[in-house]
Amino acid sequence: MSVLWEETLTRSRKCISSGAYDKIFTDSYFIFDLIKLLYNESVDEKIKLELLLLIEEFSQHSGVHTSNVDQIVQSLLDVCHQLTKRGREISVSSQILTLLTTILILYDQLDTEVCQSTVQTLLATISNGVNVTESRPLRSTACQCLIQLEDSRPGLLWKEKDSLIKLMRQERTSVYEDYVMLVTQMLQHGFSSTNVIGTKSSDVDRVVPLDPAESRQIVSQIMDNVSLFTQGGLWHTVLDLVNIVQNYHEISATIFKPMMLHYMSTFDTALLHLVVFIQSEFEKEVLTDIEEKQLQNRILAGLNHPSLTPAQRLFYCHWIESLSHVSLENSEECVGIQDNQQLVFFPSVFDPIDCQLAKLGLLNFCFPSLIKEDNGQAAAMLLAGVGYLHKMVWHTGSQRAARALFRALFSMYRRHCSKSFSQDINRFLRGLISGFPFFIPLALDFIESLREMTPDSPVYLEILRLLHHQVISTPQQQAAQYCYFYLQVLKRASLQPEIPPQGTVRFLTYLAENSLSVDEGSWRLGIAILSVCQNILVCHGTRDLYVDIGDLLFYMMTHYKDTDVKDKARFYYMLITSCTDEKICMIIQPTTDSQFFHHEAISNLLPNNKARGHSYVKELDKSIFHLEKLKVQPETFPDTDDKDSDNESNCDLKAYYNTLRKNKTVLKTVHRISLIEGPAEVLAMCIYYEDDSSYHPLKEVRFPRMTKQVEYEFDLDITPIVPLSTKIVTRCEFVDRDQTFRCRLTDTAVAIEDLFIPLPLEITSPTDKDKDFQTLWDWLAEDSKQDGSTCLESVITVQKSLLEFTSSVKPCLRACQISAGAGIVKYGVFLPPTYHLLMRVTPQRDYVVLRLITDFYQSLLYIKELF
């Protein structure tokens, strides 16, 4: 017998851990086998608990059905009775009671005889051994089971109210809390019922209400002992008592007053939240005006308390808003505090973003609508409140902080709609968009929300006109870098007849003529430009723009790289040369916000009738291609758009870094790929790379056709962000016989040897590299002494002679040698894009000393790999 249940348990554990729990219950009588084990005294108590948990969790699969619930419940009750008589294995008995409750509720057996038997067993359990400490866990479990049954079937225990109330009054141990929770749950269902507590049987038991004096006595006794409850038990009890008081008017809400006054001074968030909850439910019924003011001051005092966490302080903000009944819809309702207390809501520099936003919302509610304010003091205070948030956005560029700033500005303008606010909003946006163009989507969403809220206000057009002017005045280099953000502004602006489109057309012409350098002449860029042109044709006409927009469309239809863009430009060019403005408006419509720039051609998304498996991509377990890297050649390109770069001198480290940032270092790699297995040829081969945080995204490589055993070479430019070795995950997709396949290729590796390149720039002397080395060393050494510097010096020793060391270094380090003499060897390594590693090697008796300095400390981890 022992071997059988051990095997059963081992098999159950194995199936559950693998997720194949259904294999445990292949036998419909499996649950009865488990129940038999509960009778076996030789089975360990922990094993029985594990079996009971198994039945409870997987009861629907273990053989429990509506047809055999009676038999299973009776068997479990029998086991429970035997264990209770022996007074052993209390934890097993408790788990059996929990399992019985779960089965009765899960299978809707609350109006059956087995449910009555279970209820009687539970009542007998809580009735026997009152104030006996040994039975506390079992009695507590029985009370919780009765609470769940009463909650699922209101009125189930109403007949037992007198005995349950008597037990509650007699209990003196920690189980008292469970008895109280059971009694309050039962009383709540009784008092909230209008006439009867319904049952499915024909006999309906009418609710016999308690005597009002007795009811008040019971509730008073409970409230006198709330200090004995845990937080969870207190919340459960108070929620039931609140429902009782609201439905039974013989009991006054003032019974909560002593508890509220007692917990008003606590720092426990859950208890103080309970006080606020009762106050919101019984406003003006429990606390006096003075006591309500004390509660408000108590919450205000905790709003900036240093010992509270940000999450707790957010609760305090919510409580103030809830007790004040303020909302953005009612612009005249204010937070009822004194004027000298308003500074409590003023954010501090140490407040997290969420707390700053919550405080700004409360500060906003301190003032009624400021539309007619004369002196502007309140408006100035509100705008000063967003100062810290604005500085955080400006100095960090955080998207999260920017969203909070826009939310604060929106709530302020929505409540006050003041003209001074719109001017300050313009000022905020002008600075943010000039420094952080990637905030443009947030700004557009912000002004669109303002337009929906106040359709008659000119603020939308004013801000959009400001953004439009800022975009068309952007320097060309920045315009190319953030073109897609700027095109979103131009698309909105082109829909407004009040905004002149001439500057928009000039900006679009620049992007079109430089499309190859902006985004390699991509389809996405061309369609984005044409969508703005479409809005201009519909909303502005061609009378004042015929030549400018005609030249733009003609250039795109003749010189643009993408065929789809050429065709669409040709269609628009045909419209302006052969149709009137009215006819153009009948043929095309302005692009709406829901039709924003697509990320790929629509034709790529349409199903191909000839390739029925086009939408399904089959993953291959093994690659059928061989990919290898042939060579790596780093190249540094100066920025040809920067006209002043040649005139700048590298007088210090900061100027030298600025010069470096105006150059671009690229690892020019050559790779070879061949088809070694599978079909004789594949079509539409596409190699793509997963993003790596240390490198800029790599371009996809495409082959229209690839034949077996033929080697294909291709170039790949890898641009580092930080000089760390990595393996970039590489995959490919291809088509074979109308089916698209995907497989993983050999990872594209970037070794540390690929990143060690000679110093690319002349620092101070065009011919003397040794002098440049010394100058850079001095600059880095001086910078390392500053607070917050990223420069670091280090010294290591190598047990080799100087000759042995120089002959053993790897070629990548040997290529970076600056000078070599009898007493010292110098190496200058450039780590793209802007980092360095300088090394001085001096000989000693039987070893060499390496003195290193770097502005990228991770490079020190790779030193020993180079010799």
Summary of the structure (lengths in Angstrom):
residues: 867
radius of gyration: 38.7
end to end distance: 67.6
largest distance: 111.2
contacts: 2559
relative contact order: 0.03
helix: 55%
strand: 14%
